[in-house]
Amino acid sequence: MNKLSTAVVFSVMLAGVATAEKQRGHARAAVVEFSPVANISGMTYEAKRHLQASIARSLVEAEKFDIVDTKHTREASQAILGEVNNEGSAAAAVKVGKQLGVSYVLTGIVADYNPKGGGGLGSATLRTRLVEVATGRVVYSSEIAQKGTRKMNGTGVAEMHSNVLRPAIERLTQEVGVKP
């Protein structure tokens, strides 16, 4: 019975969060998992997931968008991820956006991911696009190159994220958006 009570409380909490998000009036968006270019071998599965979740969280905290849960986004986009992140066509991103019921899809490519690059500071480059689902139009695109803020001690996901990717995500969050 205790598990049932917990499930009911959790469901009510989720319903409250969903309602609160709708009341904020922000456009709904999805953040897909960014694809590393072929020559990047150091970016792990965990690093890609962490990047996706961190971008989503940052956009919500900055009150830019109401973001669909990244798990649902991964499920909707995984089979066609290469097409979704293809910089030449927005059709796959539109397909995922329609499936998720969102107005925008943020796609991206990790063009550089080097824990030892940038003179030992670490470096990363993110190429992003914000696709409007209704029109298929790219309403925002950028390339954000970021060097680390301090010397890297290793090549771990957490250190690379805090030292290099977090500042890049902050820049992306400041820049991306749509006019109501």
C-alpha positions as CSV (number, residue, x, y, z in Angstrom):
1,M,0.0,0.0,0.0
2,N,2.9,2.3,0.7
3,K,4.2,2.1,-2.9
4,L,0.7,2.9,-4.1
5,S,0.5,6.0,-1.9
6,T,3.9,7.1,-3.1
7,A,2.9,6.7,-6.8
8,V,-0.3,8.7,-6.3
9,V,1.6,11.6,-4.5
10,F,4.2,11.5,-7.3
11,S,1.6,11.6,-10.0
12,V,-0.2,14.6,-8.3
13,M,3.2,16.4,-8.1
14,L,3.9,15.8,-11.8
15,A,0.5,17.0,-12.7
16,G,1.1,20.2,-10.7
17,V,4.4,20.8,-12.4
18,A,2.9,20.3,-15.8
19,T,0.1,22.8,-14.9
20,A,2.6,25.3,-13.5
21,E,4.6,25.1,-16.7
22,K,1.6,25.7,-18.9
23,Q,0.6,28.7,-16.7
24,R,4.0,30.3,-17.3
25,G,3.1,30.7,-20.9
26,H,6.5,29.8,-22.4
27,A,6.7,28.0,-25.7
28,R,7.1,24.3,-25.4
29,A,10.4,22.9,-26.8
30,A,12.4,19.8,-27.0
31,V,16.2,19.5,-26.7
32,V,17.6,16.5,-28.6
33,E,20.8,14.7,-27.8
34,F,23.6,16.4,-29.6
35,S,25.6,14.3,-32.1
36,P,29.4,14.4,-32.0
37,V,31.1,14.6,-35.3
38,A,32.8,11.5,-36.6
39,N,36.3,12.3,-35.4
40,I,35.4,12.9,-31.8
41,S,36.1,9.8,-29.8
42,G,36.4,11.2,-26.2
43,M,32.7,12.1,-25.8
44,T,31.0,9.3,-23.9
45,Y,27.4,8.3,-23.9
46,E,27.1,9.8,-20.4
47,A,28.6,13.1,-21.6
48,K,26.1,13.4,-24.4
49,R,23.2,12.7,-22.0
50,H,24.6,15.1,-19.5
51,L,24.9,17.8,-22.1
52,Q,21.3,17.4,-23.3
53,A,19.9,17.4,-19.7
54,S,22.0,20.4,-18.7
55,I,20.9,22.5,-21.7
56,A,17.3,21.6,-21.0
57,R,17.6,22.5,-17.4
58,S,19.3,25.8,-18.2
59,L,16.6,26.8,-20.6
60,V,13.9,26.1,-18.1
61,E,15.7,27.9,-15.2
62,A,16.2,30.9,-17.5
63,E,12.5,30.8,-18.3
64,K,13.1,30.6,-22.0
65,F,11.0,27.6,-22.8
66,D,8.9,24.8,-21.2
67,I,11.0,21.8,-22.1
68,V,9.7,18.3,-22.7
69,D,11.4,15.6,-20.5
70,T,14.7,14.6,-22.2
71,K,13.8,10.9,-21.8
72,H,10.7,11.4,-24.1
73,T,12.8,13.4,-26.5
74,R,15.5,10.7,-26.7
75,E,12.8,8.0,-27.3
76,A,11.2,10.1,-30.1
77,S,14.5,11.1,-31.8
78,Q,16.9,8.2,-31.3
79,A,16.1,6.2,-34.5
80,I,16.6,9.3,-36.6
81,L,19.1,11.3,-34.5
82,G,21.6,11.7,-37.4
83,E,18.9,13.2,-39.5
84,V,17.5,15.4,-36.7
85,N,21.0,17.0,-36.1
86,N,21.8,17.2,-39.8
87,E,22.6,20.9,-40.4
88,G,21.1,20.8,-43.9
89,S,17.5,19.7,-43.3
90,A,15.0,20.6,-40.6
91,A,12.4,18.0,-41.7
92,A,13.5,15.3,-39.2
93,A,13.4,17.9,-36.4
94,V,9.9,18.9,-37.4
95,K,8.9,15.3,-37.4
96,V,10.2,14.8,-33.8
97,G,8.6,18.1,-32.7
98,K,5.2,17.1,-34.0
99,Q,5.5,13.7,-32.3
100,L,6.3,15.5,-29.0
101,G,3.7,18.3,-29.5
102,V,6.2,21.1,-29.1
103,S,6.6,24.4,-31.0
104,Y,10.4,24.3,-31.2
105,V,13.2,21.7,-31.4
106,L,16.8,22.5,-30.4
107,T,19.2,20.4,-32.3
108,G,23.0,20.3,-32.2
109,I,26.3,18.9,-33.2
110,V,29.4,18.7,-31.0
111,A,32.1,19.8,-33.4
112,D,34.9,19.7,-30.9
113,Y,35.2,17.9,-27.6
114,N,38.8,17.8,-26.3
115,P,39.5,17.5,-22.6
116,K,43.2,18.2,-23.3
117,G,42.7,20.9,-26.0
118,G,43.0,24.7,-25.5
119,G,46.4,24.5,-23.9
120,G,45.3,21.9,-21.4
121,L,42.2,23.9,-20.4
122,G,39.9,21.7,-22.5
123,S,37.8,22.9,-25.4
124,A,34.4,22.2,-27.0
125,T,32.4,23.6,-29.9
126,L,28.6,23.3,-30.1
127,R,26.7,24.0,-33.3
128,T,23.1,24.5,-32.6
129,R,19.8,25.2,-34.4
130,L,16.4,26.1,-33.1
131,V,13.8,24.8,-35.5
132,E,10.2,26.1,-35.5
133,V,8.0,23.0,-35.9
134,A,5.0,24.8,-37.6
135,T,7.1,26.2,-40.4
136,G,10.3,24.1,-40.5
137,R,12.2,27.4,-40.4
138,V,15.5,27.6,-38.4
139,V,14.8,30.6,-36.2
140,Y,18.2,30.6,-34.4
141,S,21.6,29.0,-35.1
142,S,25.0,29.4,-33.6
143,E,28.4,28.0,-33.2
144,I,29.8,28.4,-29.7
145,A,33.4,27.6,-29.2
146,Q,34.5,27.4,-25.5
147,K,37.9,26.9,-23.8
148,G,38.0,25.8,-20.2
149,T,38.2,28.2,-17.4
150,R,41.0,26.4,-15.6
151,K,43.6,23.6,-16.3
152,M,42.0,20.2,-16.6
153,N,43.3,17.5,-14.2
154,G,41.9,14.6,-16.1
155,T,39.5,13.7,-18.9
156,G,36.4,12.9,-16.9
157,V,32.9,13.9,-17.9
158,A,32.2,15.9,-14.7
159,E,35.4,18.0,-15.0
160,M,34.8,18.6,-18.8
161,H,31.3,19.6,-18.1
162,S,31.9,22.0,-15.3
163,N,35.1,23.5,-16.8
164,V,34.1,23.8,-20.5
165,L,30.5,22.8,-21.3
166,R,28.8,24.8,-18.5
167,P,30.1,28.1,-19.8
168,A,29.1,27.2,-23.3
169,I,25.6,26.2,-22.1
170,E,25.3,29.5,-20.3
171,R,26.2,31.4,-23.5
172,L,23.7,29.3,-25.5
173,T,21.0,30.0,-22.9
174,Q,21.6,33.8,-23.0
175,E,21.4,33.8,-26.8
176,V,18.6,31.4,-27.8
177,G,15.0,32.4,-27.6
178,V,12.0,33.4,-29.6
179,K,9.9,36.5,-29.5
180,P,6.4,35.9,-28.2
